[in-house]
Amino acid sequence: MSFRLEMLQVARVAPKLLGESAALVADFLKSRLHESGGFLDRADRPDLYYTVFGLEGLMALQANMPAGKTRNWLGCFGDGEGLDFVHLCCLARCHASLGMTAFPEVARERLAARIERWRAPDGGYHQAAGRGNGSAYGCLIAWGAYQDLGLLPPDALAIAGCLDRLG
């Protein structure tokens, strides 16, 4: 089971814990959905990072998802050219949330190659370009992105080594 699915499995208790408030939370999340299909950031602009939380929040609440609209919006990003590391990983997560049928394998592999550009010399990943060592956050979201894409990162043991050195 992937890291994302494990988190969703735990989060699915949210409706029971929230009780009557679950509908209010779902309504709030839906209110942050832009007509383009992305969820709005704090500056009211559609953003991949916020879209991850919007989609996964609706999934956890077992609410209706804006799949078609959001899938079309994600198509604007292609395989992630021009995105920073965090947003590359968010693009992978958003596609995984909606199902990979509309994101062909060749695009997944190109997205993974873009994520690899953020690999640090120590074998980990870092969210800031040009770092000599990976970060725990970078390794976590890169690993999650690879799982979301249905791929394994090259030299996965190097990621474990990076994390071990951080500990």
N, CA, C and O of each residue as an XYZ file, in Angstrom:
668
protein
N       0.852     -1.172      0.000
C       0.000      0.000      0.000
C       0.900      1.238      0.000
O       1.910      1.279      0.703
N       0.529      2.238     -0.786
C       1.344      3.448     -0.877
C       1.154      4.334      0.352
O       0.185      4.208      1.101
N       2.108      5.221      0.523
C       2.067      6.183      1.621
C       0.776      7.003      1.550
O       0.128      7.231      2.572
N       0.402      7.446      0.344
C      -0.804      8.245      0.153
C      -2.046      7.476      0.564
O      -2.913      8.019      1.248
N      -2.141      6.229      0.158
C      -3.321      5.429      0.499
C      -3.389      5.137      1.991
O      -4.478      5.082      2.564
N      -2.234      4.948      2.624
C      -2.232      4.752      4.078
C      -2.761      5.991      4.790
O      -3.546      5.883      5.732
N      -2.330      7.174      4.338
C      -2.817      8.417      4.957
C      -4.318      8.566      4.747
O      -5.039      8.961      5.664
N      -4.792      8.251      3.544
C      -6.230      8.371      3.275
C      -7.035      7.381      4.102
O      -8.132      7.695      4.565
N      -6.492      6.194      4.285
C      -7.187      5.195      5.085
C      -7.399      5.704      6.511
O      -8.475      5.532      7.085
N      -6.383      6.322      7.070
C      -6.497      6.886      8.417
C      -7.457      8.075      8.413
O      -8.269      8.230      9.326
N      -7.359      8.910      7.381
C      -8.181     10.125      7.319
C      -9.662      9.828      7.102
O     -10.506     10.688      7.357
N      -9.984      8.641      6.641
C     -11.393      8.330      6.369
C     -12.252      8.233      7.632
O     -13.473      8.112      7.539
N     -11.634      8.285      8.790
C     -12.423      8.340     10.024
C     -12.916      9.762     10.289
O     -13.709      9.989     11.203
N     -12.443     10.719      9.485
C     -12.799     12.130      9.696
C     -14.303     12.377      9.726
O     -14.771     13.078     10.622
N     -15.090     11.831      8.783
C     -16.528     12.122      8.842
C     -17.168     11.707     10.162
O     -18.032     12.407     10.691
N     -16.740     10.566     10.685
C     -17.306     10.101     11.952
C     -16.885     11.023     13.099
O     -17.695     11.377     13.956
N     -15.610     11.403     13.098
C     -15.112     12.279     14.159
C     -15.698     13.686     14.065
O     -15.965     14.324     15.084
N     -15.895     14.162     12.844
C     -16.425     15.514     12.660
C     -17.938     15.585     12.846
O     -18.488     16.654     13.113
N     -18.600     14.455     12.705
C     -20.057     14.435     12.859
C     -20.730     15.382     11.886
O     -20.447     15.365     10.688
N     -21.622     16.208     12.409
C     -22.374     17.136     11.567
C     -21.476     18.186     10.913
O     -21.859     18.783      9.907
N     -20.309     18.414     11.463
C     -19.389     19.409     10.900
C     -18.730     18.936      9.608
O     -18.171     19.749      8.871
N     -18.785     17.645      9.322
C     -18.151     17.120      8.109
C     -18.684     17.815      6.864
O     -17.917     18.141      5.958
N     -19.981     18.042      6.813
C     -20.571     18.718      5.649
C     -20.067     20.154      5.538
O     -19.856     20.654      4.433
N     -19.874     20.816      6.676
C     -19.352     22.187      6.655
C     -17.918     22.223      6.126
O     -17.556     23.115      5.359
N     -17.114     21.256      6.535
C     -15.733     21.193      6.061
C     -15.717     20.920      4.559
O     -14.961     21.551      3.820
N     -16.548     19.987      4.109
C     -16.626     19.693      2.674
C     -17.079     20.922      1.895
O     -16.543     21.211      0.826
N     -18.052     21.639      2.417
C     -18.523     22.861      1.750
C     -17.408     23.902      1.666
O     -17.257     24.579      0.649
N     -16.630     24.024      2.741
C     -15.511     24.967      2.705
C     -14.519     24.569      1.622
O     -14.099     25.406      0.823
N     -14.141     23.292      1.593
C     -13.190     22.840      0.577
C     -13.726     23.124     -0.821
O     -12.995     23.611     -1.684
N     -14.988     22.821     -1.042
C     -15.587     23.067     -2.362
C     -15.626     24.559     -2.685
O     -15.548     24.938     -3.854
N     -15.746     25.404     -1.670
C     -15.766     26.852     -1.904
C     -14.402     27.363     -2.364
O     -14.304     28.451     -2.932
N     -13.355     26.584     -2.122
C     -12.002     26.969     -2.532
C     -11.647     26.433     -3.912
O     -10.518     26.608     -4.370
N     -12.590     25.787     -4.576
C     -12.366     25.260     -5.925
C     -12.610     26.370     -6.942
O     -13.697     26.944     -6.997
N     -11.602     26.663     -7.736
C     -11.708     27.672     -8.790
C     -12.416     27.062     -9.996
O     -12.380     25.848    -10.198
N     -13.047     27.894    -10.780
C     -13.764     27.402    -11.964
C     -12.839     26.681    -12.935
O     -13.299     25.876    -13.746
N     -11.529     26.963    -12.860
C     -10.565     26.290    -13.735
C     -10.365     24.828    -13.350
O      -9.982     24.012    -14.188
N     -10.627     24.491    -12.071
C     -10.445     23.127    -11.602
C      -9.415     22.980    -10.507
O      -9.335     21.923     -9.881
N      -8.622     24.013    -10.257
C      -7.640     23.975     -9.177
C      -8.211     24.591     -7.912
O      -9.142     25.394     -7.964
N      -7.648     24.210     -6.784
C      -8.067     24.800     -5.513
C      -7.232     26.053     -5.253
O      -6.060     26.123     -5.621
N      -7.854     27.030     -4.619
C      -7.252     28.344     -4.435
C      -6.286     28.400     -3.261
O      -6.521     27.814     -2.204
N      -5.186     29.128     -3.479
C      -4.247     29.381     -2.392
C      -4.727     30.590     -1.589
O      -5.832     31.084     -1.816
N      -3.915     31.062     -0.665
C      -4.329     32.185      0.187
C      -4.474     33.495     -0.579
O      -5.118     34.428     -0.099
N      -3.880     33.569     -1.765
C      -4.016     34.761     -2.611
C      -5.128     34.571     -3.647
O      -5.248     35.350     -4.592
N      -5.931     33.535     -3.457
C      -7.058     33.221     -4.348
C      -6.635     32.903     -5.781
O      -7.318     33.262     -6.739
N      -5.489     32.219     -5.909
C      -5.030     31.735     -7.213
C      -5.021     30.210     -7.184
O      -4.613     29.621     -6.183
N      -5.462     29.558     -8.261
C      -5.398     28.096     -8.304
C      -3.947     27.627     -8.173
O      -3.053     28.166     -8.826
N      -3.720     26.624     -7.329
C      -2.363     26.183     -7.030
C      -2.343     24.670     -6.821
O      -3.238     24.108     -6.189
N      -1.314     24.020     -7.357
C      -1.198     22.563     -7.223
C      -1.088     22.117     -5.771
O      -1.691     21.116     -5.384
N      -0.330     22.845     -4.971
C      -0.141     22.482     -3.564
C      -1.484     22.463     -2.838
O      -1.791     21.509     -2.123
N      -2.275     23.503     -3.018
C      -3.580     23.578     -2.369
C      -4.553     22.571     -2.977
O      -5.468     22.099     -2.302
N      -4.353     22.249     -4.242
C      -5.222     21.270     -4.892
C      -5.028     19.885     -4.287
O      -5.988     19.124     -4.166
N      -3.798     19.551     -3.908
C      -3.571     18.279     -3.208
C      -4.457     18.208     -1.970
O      -5.152     17.214     -1.756
N      -4.432     19.254     -1.162
C      -5.197     19.237      0.081
C      -6.699     19.275     -0.179
O      -7.467     18.644      0.547
N      -7.123     20.005     -1.201
C      -8.543     20.035     -1.543
C      -9.044     18.667     -1.965
O     -10.070     18.194     -1.476
N      -8.316     18.029     -2.878
C      -8.728     16.707     -3.363
C      -8.683     15.661     -2.254
O      -9.636     14.904     -2.066
N      -7.581     15.624     -1.528
C      -7.434     14.598     -0.492
C      -8.404     14.846      0.662
O      -8.892     13.898      1.278
N      -8.683     16.115      0.954
C      -9.672     16.428      1.986
C     -11.056     15.947      1.595
O     -11.770     15.365      2.411
N     -11.437     16.188      0.342
C     -12.743     15.710     -0.127
C     -12.798     14.186     -0.130
O     -13.825     13.596      0.204
N     -11.687     13.551     -0.509
C     -11.654     12.083     -0.479
C     -11.816     11.571      0.947
O     -12.572     10.631      1.188
N     -11.113     12.183      1.887
C     -11.201     11.753      3.285
C     -12.617     11.918      3.817
O     -13.083     11.113      4.623
N     -13.295     12.958      3.366
C     -14.673     13.210      3.805
C     -15.692     12.419      2.996
O     -16.894     12.482      3.253
N     -15.189     11.671      2.011
C     -16.041     10.868      1.130
C     -17.074     11.748      0.435
O     -18.235     11.371      0.276
N     -16.614     12.940      0.022
C     -17.462     13.902     -0.682
C     -17.215     13.788     -2.186
O     -16.217     13.213     -2.619
N     -18.123     14.334     -2.963
C     -17.966     14.322     -4.415
C     -16.726     15.104     -4.818
O     -16.438     16.174     -4.282
N     -15.997     14.539     -5.781
C     -14.766     15.160     -6.264
C     -15.036     15.857     -7.594
O     -15.861     15.393     -8.381
N     -14.346     16.966     -7.848
C     -14.482     17.673     -9.124
C     -13.564     17.059    -10.184
O     -12.781     17.773    -10.810
N     -13.654     15.753    -10.388
C     -12.662     15.022    -11.174
C     -12.463     15.579    -12.582
O     -11.331     15.864    -12.972
N     -13.526     15.738    -13.339
C     -13.375     16.176    -14.726
C     -12.750     17.547    -14.843
O     -11.815     17.751    -15.618
N     -13.264     18.479    -14.079
C     -12.768     19.859    -14.110
C     -11.302     19.917    -13.672
O     -10.486     20.584    -14.309
N     -10.978     19.227    -12.601
C      -9.605     19.265    -12.092
C      -8.663     18.525    -13.028
O      -7.531     18.963    -13.230
N      -9.101     17.421    -13.599
C      -8.267     16.679    -14.547
C      -7.911     17.579    -15.737
O      -6.769     17.578    -16.196
N      -8.879     18.337    -16.231
C      -8.605     19.263    -17.340
C      -7.579     20.314    -16.929
O      -6.672     20.634    -17.697
N      -7.721     20.845    -15.729
C      -6.779     21.851    -15.234
C      -5.380     21.258    -15.109
O      -4.397     21.909    -15.464
N      -5.284     20.040    -14.613
C      -3.976     19.395    -14.484
C      -3.307     19.225    -15.840
O      -2.081     19.277    -15.945
N      -4.114     19.021    -16.877
C      -3.572     18.872    -18.222
C      -2.756     20.078    -18.660
O      -1.857     19.946    -19.491
N      -3.052     21.243    -18.117
C      -2.298     22.463    -18.450
C      -0.841     22.364    -18.006
O       0.013     23.070    -18.543
N      -0.546     21.509    -17.046
C       0.809     21.381    -16.518
C       1.628     20.326    -17.252
O       2.830     20.205    -17.020
N       0.991     19.563    -18.133
C       1.711     18.542    -18.881
C       2.482     17.619    -17.967
O       1.937     17.053    -17.019
N       3.777     17.474    -18.270
C       4.635     16.608    -17.450
C       5.434     17.406    -16.422
O       6.421     16.914    -15.875
N       5.001     18.643    -16.163
C       5.598     19.426    -15.087
C       6.710     20.370    -15.484
O       7.372     20.941    -14.617
N       6.929     20.548    -16.770
C       7.996     21.461    -17.195
C       7.802     22.843    -16.568
O       6.715     23.417    -16.631
N       8.865     23.363    -15.967
C       8.831     24.688    -15.368
C       8.404     24.727    -13.909
O       8.438     25.789    -13.286
N       8.002     23.589    -13.352
C       7.571     23.562    -11.950
C       8.759     23.334    -11.020
O       9.747     22.708    -11.402
N       8.653     23.846     -9.803
C       9.670     23.559     -8.796
C       9.414     22.165     -8.211
O       8.429     21.508     -8.544
N      10.304     21.741     -7.351
C      10.255     20.387     -6.803
C       8.933     20.071     -6.103
O       8.305     19.050     -6.383
N       8.519     20.942     -5.204
C       7.295     20.682     -4.441
C       6.100     20.583     -5.382
O       5.253     19.705     -5.216
N       6.024     21.467     -6.361
C       4.885     21.445     -7.276
C       4.944     20.263     -8.245
O       3.901     19.789     -8.693
N       6.145     19.778     -8.577
C       6.253     18.540     -9.358
C       5.641     17.377     -8.574
O       4.871     16.580     -9.110
N       6.004     17.302     -7.298
C       5.469     16.229     -6.452
C       3.962     16.383     -6.264
O       3.239     15.389     -6.202
N       3.491     17.614     -6.175
C       2.048     17.862     -6.060
C       1.316     17.452     -7.332
O       0.204     16.928     -7.269
N       1.931     17.687     -8.477
C       1.315     17.276     -9.743
C       1.122     15.758     -9.766
O       0.069     15.267    -10.173
N       2.137     15.027     -9.330
C       2.016     13.565     -9.259
C       0.895     13.164     -8.301
O       0.098     12.281     -8.618
N       0.829     13.803     -7.137
C      -0.188     13.472     -6.139
C      -1.594     13.777     -6.664
O      -2.515     12.986     -6.459
N      -1.762     14.905     -7.332
C      -3.084     15.256     -7.871
C      -3.543     14.225     -8.892
O      -4.696     13.796     -8.873
N      -2.637     13.828     -9.786
C      -3.010     12.806    -10.770
C      -3.368     11.497    -10.076
O      -4.324     10.830    -10.471
N      -2.614     11.123     -9.052
C      -2.915      9.889     -8.323
C      -4.281      9.972     -7.655
O      -5.003      8.976     -7.596
N      -4.638     11.138     -7.157
C      -5.935     11.307     -6.492
C      -7.095     11.112     -7.451
O      -8.171     10.664     -7.056
N      -6.870     11.450     -8.715
C      -7.943     11.353     -9.712
C      -7.860     10.084    -10.544
O      -8.761      9.804    -11.335
N      -6.804      9.322    -10.380
C      -6.601      8.129    -11.196
C      -5.655      8.452    -12.335
O      -5.724      9.532    -12.922
N      -4.790      7.537    -12.643
C      -3.736      7.786    -13.625
C      -4.157      7.562    -15.073
O      -3.328      7.685    -15.975
N      -5.408      7.241    -15.312
C      -5.828      6.923    -16.680
C      -5.602      8.077    -17.649
O      -5.316      7.844    -18.824
N      -5.725      9.307    -17.185
C      -5.555     10.466    -18.064
C      -4.110     10.976    -18.072
O      -3.817     11.991    -18.702
N      -3.219     10.285    -17.382
C      -1.819     10.705    -17.312
C      -0.971      9.537    -17.806
O      -0.621      8.650    -17.028
N      -0.639      9.534    -19.100
C       0.027      8.372    -19.701
C       1.403      8.080    -19.099
O       2.041      8.946    -18.500
N       1.828      6.851    -19.278
C       3.088      6.402    -18.685
C       4.272      7.248    -19.137
O       5.159      7.540    -18.336
N       4.300      7.641    -20.387
C       5.425      8.451    -20.871
C       5.480      9.789    -20.136
O       6.569     10.279    -19.837
N       4.340     10.381    -19.843
C       4.302     11.640    -19.083
C       4.741     11.398    -17.643
O       5.417     12.240    -17.051
N       4.363     10.254    -17.076
C       4.791      9.917    -15.710
C       6.312      9.795    -15.634
O       6.944     10.280    -14.696
N       6.880      9.140    -16.638
C       8.335      8.965    -16.655
C       9.058     10.298    -16.828
O      10.107     10.518    -16.222
N       8.503     11.187    -17.650
C       9.118     12.514    -17.811
C       9.006     13.319    -16.518
O       9.937     14.034    -16.148
N       7.871     13.204    -15.834
C       7.713     13.890    -14.548
C       8.729     13.352    -13.542
O       9.341     14.121    -12.801
N       8.906     12.042    -13.517
C       9.898     11.441    -12.613
C      11.304     11.945    -12.940
O      12.098     12.197    -12.034
N      11.614     12.093    -14.223
C      12.933     12.608    -14.615
C      13.118     14.043    -14.126
O      14.226     14.438    -13.765
N      12.043     14.819    -14.114
C      12.131     16.192    -13.600
C      12.366     16.180    -12.081
O      13.116     17.006    -11.560
N      11.734     15.256    -11.389
C      11.956     15.127     -9.942
C      13.415     14.767     -9.665
O      13.999     15.238     -8.689
N      14.000     13.933    -10.523
C      15.396     13.520    -10.330
C      16.365     14.693    -10.381
O      17.456     14.614     -9.817
N      15.989     15.768    -11.040
C      16.864     16.947    -11.105
C      17.043     17.598     -9.733
O      17.918     18.445     -9.553
N      16.221     17.203     -8.777
C      16.286     17.745     -7.418
C      17.016     16.785     -6.476
O      16.980     16.952     -5.257
N      17.664     15.801     -7.044
C      18.421     14.831     -6.250
C      19.718     15.477     -5.780
O      20.420     16.114     -6.566
N      20.026     15.317     -4.530
C      21.259     15.864     -3.960
C      22.393     14.854     -4.143
O      22.137     13.663     -4.314
N      23.637     15.319     -4.108
C      24.774     14.404     -4.260
C      24.801     13.259     -3.244
O      25.389     12.212     -3.516
N      24.175     13.442     -2.079
C      24.178     12.373     -1.073
C      23.113     11.314     -1.335
O      22.971     10.376     -0.551
N      22.364     11.451     -2.426
C      21.361     10.452     -2.789
C      19.954     10.786     -2.362
O      19.007     10.124     -2.787
N      19.795     11.802     -1.527
C      18.461     12.229     -1.111
C      17.907     13.285     -2.055
O      18.458     13.530     -3.128
N      16.829     13.894     -1.648
C      16.198     14.969     -2.425
C      16.072     16.184     -1.516
O      15.902     16.066     -0.303
N      16.158     17.347     -2.135
C      15.966     18.578     -1.371
C      15.067     19.507     -2.163
O      15.158     19.589     -3.387
N      14.202     20.202     -1.452
C      13.246     21.099     -2.086
C      13.882     22.399     -2.576
O      13.258     23.143     -3.332
N      15.102     22.678     -2.160
C      15.832     23.856     -2.637
C      16.917     23.390     -3.606
O      17.644     22.435     -3.332
N      17.010     24.066     -4.721
C      17.962     23.669     -5.760
C      19.405     23.809     -5.281
O      19.745     24.716     -4.522
N      20.240     22.881     -5.748
C      21.672     22.990     -5.530
C      22.184     22.599     -4.164
O      23.335     22.894     -3.841
N      21.393     21.960     -3.365
C      21.845     21.551     -2.025
C      22.719     20.302     -2.120
O      22.494     19.438     -2.967
N      23.702     20.220     -1.256
C      24.598     19.073     -1.240
C      24.011     17.861     -0.552
O      24.410     16.727     -0.819
N      23.053     18.106      0.341
C      22.439     17.016      1.091
C      20.929     17.075      0.952
O      20.340     18.151      0.850
N      20.323     15.915      0.949
C      18.871     15.847      0.914
C      18.278     16.253      2.252
O      18.983     16.347      3.257
N      16.979     16.491      2.252
C      16.251     16.802      3.488
C      15.213     15.713      3.723
O      14.814     15.009      2.795
N      14.786     15.585      4.957
C      13.745     14.597      5.270
C      12.479     14.906      4.472
O      11.856     14.003      3.914
N      12.104     16.180      4.420
C      10.910     16.580      3.669
C      11.065     16.251      2.183
O      10.154     15.695      1.568
N      12.213     16.594      1.612
C      12.446     16.308      0.202
C      12.371     14.822     -0.098
O      11.759     14.416     -1.086
N      12.989     14.008      0.747
C      12.958     12.553      0.548
C      11.539     12.016      0.673
O      11.122     11.162     -0.109
N      10.801     12.516      1.652
C       9.429     12.058      1.865
C       8.548     12.354      0.662
O       7.853     11.466      0.169
N       8.569     13.594      0.184
C       7.640     13.903     -0.905
C       8.107     13.320     -2.236
O       7.277     13.026     -3.096
N       9.416     13.147     -2.427
C       9.891     12.478     -3.645
C       9.455     11.014     -3.641
O       8.970     10.501     -4.649
N       9.631     10.346     -2.499
C       9.213      8.946     -2.386
C       7.715      8.821     -2.652
O       7.279      7.930     -3.381
N       6.934      9.714     -2.061
C       5.495      9.708     -2.290
C       5.147      9.948     -3.746
O       4.244      9.306     -4.282
N       5.857     10.870     -4.393
C       5.589     11.154     -5.808
C       5.877      9.928     -6.663
O       5.100      9.598     -7.559
N       6.983      9.257     -6.396
C       7.287      8.041     -7.152
C       6.204      6.986     -6.937
O       5.785      6.328     -7.889
N       5.751      6.819     -5.703
C       4.657      5.873     -5.454
C       3.408      6.291     -6.219
O       2.734      5.454     -6.818
N       3.099      7.583     -6.199
C       1.921      8.079     -6.906
C       2.017      7.810     -8.399
O       1.010      7.525     -9.047
N       3.227      7.899     -8.949
C       3.435      7.668    -10.377
C       3.512      6.186    -10.721
O       3.554      5.821    -11.896
N       3.529      5.331     -9.700
C       3.635      3.892     -9.935
C       5.035      3.475    -10.353
O       5.209      2.483    -11.061
N       6.029      4.231     -9.914
C       7.419      3.977    -10.280
C       8.272      3.846     -9.021
O       7.857      4.232     -7.929
N       9.461      3.298     -9.194
C      10.435      3.260     -8.104
C      11.524      4.276     -8.393
O      11.964      4.394     -9.537
N      11.968      5.010     -7.388
C      13.062      5.953     -7.633
C      14.359      5.198     -7.894
O      14.587      4.130     -7.326
N      15.206      5.752     -8.754
C      16.514      5.126     -8.953
C      17.293      5.127     -7.636
O      17.230      6.085     -6.866
N      18.007      4.072     -7.399
C      18.860      3.947     -6.213
C      18.118      4.320     -4.929
O      18.501      5.240     -4.207
N      17.055      3.579     -4.676
C      16.224      3.843     -3.494
C      17.017      3.728     -2.194
O      16.709      4.414     -1.219
N      18.023      2.879     -2.171
C      18.831      2.740     -0.954
C      19.592      4.020     -0.618
O      19.897      4.276      0.548
N      19.898      4.820     -1.629
C      20.580      6.093     -1.367
C      19.666      7.044     -0.597
O      20.138      7.856      0.199
N      18.366      6.943     -0.834
C      17.405      7.762     -0.088
C      17.426      7.345      1.380
O      17.450      8.186      2.278
N      17.417      6.037      1.605
C      17.479      5.529      2.980
C      18.779      5.973      3.652
O      18.781      6.334      4.829
N      19.875      5.945      2.908
C      21.154      6.386      3.459
C      21.136      7.860      3.830
O      21.669      8.256      4.866
N      20.519      8.666      2.977
C      20.392     10.099      3.273
C      19.609     10.296      4.563
O      20.025     11.057      5.436
N      18.487      9.617      4.681
C      17.655      9.758      5.877
C      18.385      9.265      7.123
O      18.262      9.849      8.200
N      19.139      8.191      6.965
C      19.897      7.660      8.097
C      20.926      8.682      8.587
O      21.122      8.849      9.790
N      21.571      9.356      7.652
C      22.568     10.367      8.035
C      21.915     11.584      8.693
O      22.551     12.270      9.492
N      20.661     11.853      8.365
C      19.960     12.981      8.981
C      19.577     12.682     10.427
O      19.458     13.592     11.247
N      19.383     11.395     10.731
C      18.904     10.993     12.046
C      19.968     11.002     13.057
O      19.717     10.685     14.220
